[in-house]
Amino acid sequence: ASSHACVRMTNADALLLARTLAMRAGVSASGALMDSLVANMTRTQELRLHSPVPITIRYDLAVLRNDSLVILPNIYSLAAADARTQVMDVLRSTGMERTDIDTAAISHVLRSARRIPIARPVSSFSVNRAGTPRPIP
């Protein structure tokens, strides 16, 4: 109730959040009701939560999807250094070492993703064994 901000989520994540909130707050919404709302996305249903449910909202600009790194538009103008840090963290979560990551490729993709999401194979952000950056696809 204290926030009026929008949240960027996939449909699957939004549905999972709705089901989790209903379950944890003790809302008597049957599985059939939830399924009918999913089946008809134009229908609106208000369900009051019986108790507060703490949630954490994260602003992720970089996500892994299969073997690709997806950079989402930075619509809230996160500082460039923070955006690069997020990308580096996601790449490092794949097992890449900091010294193996082509930071120029990260900067290029962050600039390209200002308006639309950009997906690149994780491997396109690594430098080869000689330390030479790979061409940016």
Secondary structure, DSSP 8 states (H G I E B T S, - for coil): ----------HHHHHHHHHHHHHHTT----HHHHHHHHH-TT-------SS---------SEEEETTEEEE---TT---HHHHHHHHHHHHHHTT--GGGB-HHHHHHHHHHTTSS-EEEEGGGGBB-TTS-B----
